[in-house]
Amino acid sequence: MNSEVIFSHLESREQISKLIAKQIENAIFEEKFQPDSKLPSENELCDQFGLSRTSVREALGSLEAQGIIEIVKGKGMFVKKISSETVTNPLHKYLKFRADRNYVMDLVHARKIMEPAIAYYAALNHNDKDIETLSDDIKKLSECSGGYSELANLDTMFHLNLADTSRNKVMSFLIDPIH
């Protein structure tokens, strides 16, 4: 299959697979490949980048791990639809990895900065269903007889619902991994 040349040869040997992944990712975000569309084969990518299969496979594995592409054995590589999980999962992992006492305090401070603004916009943009959802969340919190883990889950649900009520999509993405 003779496909259009989208990718350029790479000059630097430093972190080649990361550079390949970045070019493919950029092509996807620039909509040169639509969700569910098939990427060029490994061989075609090797030719376009002028590199070995090892570097290309490593880059593709990285993109698959990030949820940007899906590799289907015997069928090819396909662009996945970008979802909230695609965006928040790497941040979740990063925050879990960094979960020492000082970092946890930074997260608490970040919440203190963000949550008054979230509450303000939730107050401006709420509807009757939001009031019902948040009231249910508060009731569950006040009646919680479970342990710390259950209480933490209920608290997280309340804050995520409050962020949704603000009608600011970015806040929902940011607050989720912080909780």
N, C-alpha and C positions, 0 to 999 in steps of 0.2 A: 504494500500500500504506500503510495507516494503522498505524504501529507505536507501541508504548508509548514515552513520552518518558522517556529515561534520562539525557540530558545537559542541562545548564543553560546559559543564555546567559552569555557572558563579559563582564565589565565592563571589564577592563583591556585596553588595546591593546598593551601590552608583551609581546613574544614570544607573540603569539596562537597561532601554530601549535604552540608547545611546550605551551601550556595545553590546547589541544584534544587533542594527543597524550597528555598526562598523564591527561585524563579518560577517553579511550578505553582507555588502558592499565589504569587503575584498574578500569574496568568489566569488563575481561577478567580481571584478577587477582581480582576479587570474584566471578567466575564468573557474571556476568550474560550472558556469551557463552562457550559451551563451545568447546573445540578443534574445528576443522573447521566451526563454525557460520558463517553468513553475517552480516556486519555490515550495518547500514542503508546504503542507497545514498548516494552523495555528496550528492544533492539533499536527502535526508532529514536527513543530518548537518548540512548548511548551515541547514536550517530549525530543527533542534533547538538548534544553537549560535547561530543568528541572525547568521551570518557569511557572507562571500563564499566562493565555490568555491576561490579561490587559497589562502586560509589552511587550509582543510580538506584540500586536495590536498597541501600541504606537510606537514601533520601525518601524513597517511596514508603519504606517502613515507618519512617518518622512521620510522614504525612498521614499515614493510616492510623498511627497511634494518637495523633492529634484529632482524629475524626474528620479530616478534610477529604480524604479519599477512602474508597473501599477496594480492596484487591480480592477479586473472585477468581480462584484457581481455575485455569483453563478457559476463562472468558475475558479477562482483562482487568483494567483499573478504571474505576468510575468515580466521578466527582459526587461527593455527598452533599445533601442540602445542609446549609449552615443552620445550626439550631442554637438555642441558649446553652445547651450542654457543651457544644463545640467551643463556645467562648468561656464558660465558667469552669469546666473541668480542669484545665491546666492551672487556673488560679486556686481552685480547691486543693489540688495536689501540692502546689507551691506553699500554700499557707499551712497545710498539715506538716510538711517537711520542716518548716521554719518555726514550729510551735514551741519555742522556748518561752520562759517567763517574760522576758523583755518584749518579745514579739507579740505575745498575747496582750500585753498592756497597750502596745501600739494599735492593735485591733480594737480594743475597748475605746481608746481615744478617737479612732476613726469613726466608730459608731456614734460617739457623743457629738461629733461634728456633723455627721450626715443626718442623724435621725430627727433633730428638730426641723430641718428643712423638709424631710419626708412627711412628717406630721403636718406641717403647714400646708403643703400641697395636697395631702390627703384630705384635709379639712376643706380646702377649696374645691376639690374635684370629685368628692364622694357621691355615691348614689344610695338608694335605699338598700340594695343588695349588699353593698360594701358595709353599711352600718350593721346589717344582720350578721355578716361574716365576722366582723371584728368583735361584735358583742358575744357571739358564740365562742370566739377565741378567748376572750377575757373570762367568760364563764368557766370554760375548761381549765384555764390557768388557776382560777380561784378555787376550783373544786378538786384540783389535782391531789391525789393521795399517793401517787407513785413516787419513785425515787428521783434523784437528780436528773437522770437521763430522760425520763418522761417529761419532767418539767422543762428541761432545756429544749426538747423537741417542740413542745407546745409554745414556748417563748419564740422559737425560731419561726414557727408557722404564723404567729401573730405579726412579727416584724416583716415577714415576706408579704403577708396580705396587706399590711399597711403600706409597704412600698408599692405594691400593685395599685392600691387605691390612689396613690399620688398621680397615677397616669403618666409617670416618667419611666419609660422602658429601661433607660440606662441605670436608674436607681435599683430596679429589681435585679439587674445583672450584677451590680456591685455589692448589694447587700447580701445576696445569697451566699457567696463564698466566705464572706466575713463571718456570717453566723455559723 
